[in-house]
Protein backbone atom coordinates (compact mmCIF):
# COMPACT_ATOMS: atom_id res chain seq x y z
CA UNK A 1 0.00 0.00 0.00
CA UNK A 2 1.14 3.55 -0.72
CA UNK A 3 2.61 4.79 2.58
CA UNK A 4 1.83 8.45 1.82
CA UNK A 5 -1.80 7.60 1.12
CA UNK A 6 -2.03 5.58 4.32
CA UNK A 7 -0.55 8.42 6.38
CA UNK A 8 -2.90 10.97 4.80
CA UNK A 9 -5.94 8.75 5.38
CA UNK A 10 -5.03 8.33 9.05
CA UNK A 11 -4.59 12.09 9.41
CA UNK A 12 -7.82 12.74 7.48
CA UNK A 13 -9.72 10.45 9.82
CA UNK A 14 -8.22 12.03 12.94
CA UNK A 15 -8.74 15.63 11.90
CA UNK A 16 -11.53 16.01 9.37
CA UNK A 17 -13.73 13.00 10.08
CA UNK A 18 -13.49 13.60 13.83
CA UNK A 19 -14.56 17.19 13.33
CA UNK A 20 -17.53 16.14 11.20
CA UNK A 21 -18.60 13.30 13.51
CA UNK A 22 -21.44 15.34 15.01
CA UNK A 23 -24.28 16.76 12.87
CA UNK A 24 -24.30 19.94 14.96
CA UNK A 25 -20.72 20.68 13.93
CA UNK A 26 -21.68 20.24 10.28
CA UNK A 27 -24.54 22.70 10.73
CA UNK A 28 -22.13 25.15 12.38
CA UNK A 29 -19.83 24.89 9.35
CA UNK A 30 -22.71 25.52 6.95
CA UNK A 31 -23.80 28.53 9.00
CA UNK A 32 -20.28 29.97 9.13
CA UNK A 33 -19.92 29.45 5.38
CA UNK A 34 -22.64 32.10 4.95
CA UNK A 35 -20.83 34.64 7.13
CA UNK A 36 -18.73 34.87 10.30
CA UNK A 37 -20.66 34.63 13.55
CA UNK A 38 -20.09 34.77 17.29
CA UNK A 39 -21.24 32.07 19.72
CA UNK A 40 -24.42 33.93 20.65
CA UNK A 41 -25.44 34.32 17.01
CA UNK A 42 -24.72 30.66 16.27
CA UNK A 43 -26.60 29.55 19.36
CA UNK A 44 -29.64 31.59 18.38
CA UNK A 45 -29.60 30.61 14.70
CA UNK A 46 -29.11 26.91 15.34
CA UNK A 47 -31.38 26.79 18.40
CA UNK A 48 -28.65 25.19 20.50
CA UNK A 49 -27.50 26.04 24.04
CA UNK A 50 -24.53 28.39 24.01
CA UNK A 51 -22.23 26.08 26.05
CA UNK A 52 -22.86 23.29 23.53
CA UNK A 53 -22.03 25.58 20.60
CA UNK A 54 -18.85 26.63 22.39
CA UNK A 55 -17.79 23.00 22.86
CA UNK A 56 -18.43 22.22 19.20
CA UNK A 57 -16.49 25.32 18.13
CA UNK A 58 -13.54 24.18 20.25
CA UNK A 59 -13.50 20.83 18.42
CA UNK A 60 -13.70 22.57 15.04
CA UNK A 61 -11.03 25.10 16.01
CA UNK A 62 -8.69 22.39 17.34
CA UNK A 63 -8.99 20.62 13.99
CA UNK A 64 -8.35 23.79 12.00
CA UNK A 65 -11.82 23.87 10.47
CA UNK A 66 -12.72 27.27 11.92
CA UNK A 67 -10.69 30.26 12.97
CA UNK A 68 -11.49 32.79 15.65
CA UNK A 69 -10.80 36.48 16.02
CA UNK A 70 -11.34 38.53 19.13
CA UNK A 71 -13.06 41.91 18.86
CA UNK A 72 -13.11 43.35 22.37
CA UNK A 73 -15.16 40.90 24.43
CA UNK A 74 -16.63 39.13 21.39
CA UNK A 75 -15.00 36.26 19.53
CA UNK A 76 -16.03 35.88 15.89
CA UNK A 77 -15.70 32.52 14.18
CA UNK A 78 -15.06 31.96 10.48
CA UNK A 79 -14.87 28.79 8.42
CA UNK A 80 -11.20 28.27 7.62
CA UNK A 81 -11.65 26.79 4.15
CA UNK A 82 -14.81 26.93 2.05
CA UNK A 83 -13.79 23.68 0.36
CA UNK A 84 -15.10 21.99 3.53
CA UNK A 85 -18.63 22.96 2.52
CA UNK A 86 -17.96 21.87 -1.06
CA UNK A 87 -16.84 18.48 0.27
CA UNK A 88 -19.93 18.25 2.48
CA UNK A 89 -22.15 19.11 -0.48
CA UNK A 90 -20.47 16.39 -2.53
CA UNK A 91 -20.97 13.84 0.25
CA UNK A 92 -24.63 14.85 0.54
CA UNK A 93 -25.05 14.35 -3.21
CA UNK A 94 -23.50 10.87 -2.98
CA UNK A 95 -25.86 10.06 -0.11
CA UNK A 96 -28.91 11.34 -2.03
CA UNK A 97 -27.97 9.31 -5.10
CA UNK A 98 -27.54 6.20 -2.99
CA UNK A 99 -30.90 6.71 -1.32
CA UNK A 100 -32.55 7.24 -4.71
CA UNK A 101 -31.05 4.03 -6.08
CA UNK A 102 -32.21 2.08 -3.02
CA UNK A 103 -35.72 3.52 -3.34
CA UNK A 104 -35.78 2.53 -7.02
CA UNK A 105 -34.73 -1.01 -6.12
CA UNK A 106 -37.44 -1.22 -3.47
CA UNK A 107 -40.05 -0.07 -6.00
CA UNK A 108 -38.82 -2.63 -8.52
CA UNK A 109 -39.34 -5.44 -6.00
CA UNK A 110 -42.71 -4.14 -4.78
C-alpha positions as CSV (number, residue, x, y, z in Angstrom):
1,X,0.0,0.0,0.0
2,X,1.1,3.6,-0.7
3,X,2.6,4.8,2.6
4,X,1.8,8.4,1.8
5,X,-1.8,7.6,1.1
6,X,-2.0,5.6,4.3
7,X,-0.6,8.4,6.4
8,X,-2.9,11.0,4.8
9,X,-5.9,8.8,5.4
10,X,-5.0,8.3,9.0
11,X,-4.6,12.1,9.4
12,X,-7.8,12.7,7.5
13,X,-9.7,10.4,9.8
14,X,-8.2,12.0,12.9
15,X,-8.7,15.6,11.9
16,X,-11.5,16.0,9.4
17,X,-13.7,13.0,10.1
18,X,-13.5,13.6,13.8
19,X,-14.6,17.2,13.3
20,X,-17.5,16.1,11.2
21,X,-18.6,13.3,13.5
22,X,-21.4,15.3,15.0
23,X,-24.3,16.8,12.9
24,X,-24.3,19.9,15.0
25,X,-20.7,20.7,13.9
26,X,-21.7,20.2,10.3
27,X,-24.5,22.7,10.7
28,X,-22.1,25.1,12.4
29,X,-19.8,24.9,9.4
30,X,-22.7,25.5,6.9
31,X,-23.8,28.5,9.0
32,X,-20.3,30.0,9.1
33,X,-19.9,29.5,5.4
34,X,-22.6,32.1,5.0
35,X,-20.8,34.6,7.1
36,X,-18.7,34.9,10.3
37,X,-20.7,34.6,13.6
38,X,-20.1,34.8,17.3
39,X,-21.2,32.1,19.7
40,X,-24.4,33.9,20.7
41,X,-25.4,34.3,17.0
42,X,-24.7,30.7,16.3
43,X,-26.6,29.6,19.4
44,X,-29.6,31.6,18.4
45,X,-29.6,30.6,14.7
46,X,-29.1,26.9,15.3
47,X,-31.4,26.8,18.4
48,X,-28.7,25.2,20.5
49,X,-27.5,26.0,24.0
50,X,-24.5,28.4,24.0
51,X,-22.2,26.1,26.0
52,X,-22.9,23.3,23.5
53,X,-22.0,25.6,20.6
54,X,-18.8,26.6,22.4
55,X,-17.8,23.0,22.9
56,X,-18.4,22.2,19.2
57,X,-16.5,25.3,18.1
58,X,-13.5,24.2,20.3
59,X,-13.5,20.8,18.4
60,X,-13.7,22.6,15.0
61,X,-11.0,25.1,16.0
62,X,-8.7,22.4,17.3
63,X,-9.0,20.6,14.0
64,X,-8.4,23.8,12.0
65,X,-11.8,23.9,10.5
66,X,-12.7,27.3,11.9
67,X,-10.7,30.3,13.0
68,X,-11.5,32.8,15.7
69,X,-10.8,36.5,16.0
70,X,-11.3,38.5,19.1
71,X,-13.1,41.9,18.9
72,X,-13.1,43.3,22.4
73,X,-15.2,40.9,24.4
74,X,-16.6,39.1,21.4
75,X,-15.0,36.3,19.5
76,X,-16.0,35.9,15.9
77,X,-15.7,32.5,14.2
78,X,-15.1,32.0,10.5
79,X,-14.9,28.8,8.4
80,X,-11.2,28.3,7.6
81,X,-11.6,26.8,4.1
82,X,-14.8,26.9,2.1
83,X,-13.8,23.7,0.4
84,X,-15.1,22.0,3.5
85,X,-18.6,23.0,2.5
86,X,-18.0,21.9,-1.1
87,X,-16.8,18.5,0.3
88,X,-19.9,18.2,2.5
89,X,-22.2,19.1,-0.5
90,X,-20.5,16.4,-2.5
91,X,-21.0,13.8,0.2
92,X,-24.6,14.8,0.5
93,X,-25.1,14.4,-3.2
94,X,-23.5,10.9,-3.0
95,X,-25.9,10.1,-0.1
96,X,-28.9,11.3,-2.0
97,X,-28.0,9.3,-5.1
98,X,-27.5,6.2,-3.0
99,X,-30.9,6.7,-1.3
100,X,-32.6,7.2,-4.7
101,X,-31.0,4.0,-6.1
102,X,-32.2,2.1,-3.0
103,X,-35.7,3.5,-3.3
104,X,-35.8,2.5,-7.0
105,X,-34.7,-1.0,-6.1
106,X,-37.4,-1.2,-3.5
107,X,-40.0,-0.1,-6.0
108,X,-38.8,-2.6,-8.5
109,X,-39.3,-5.4,-6.0
110,X,-42.7,-4.1,-4.8
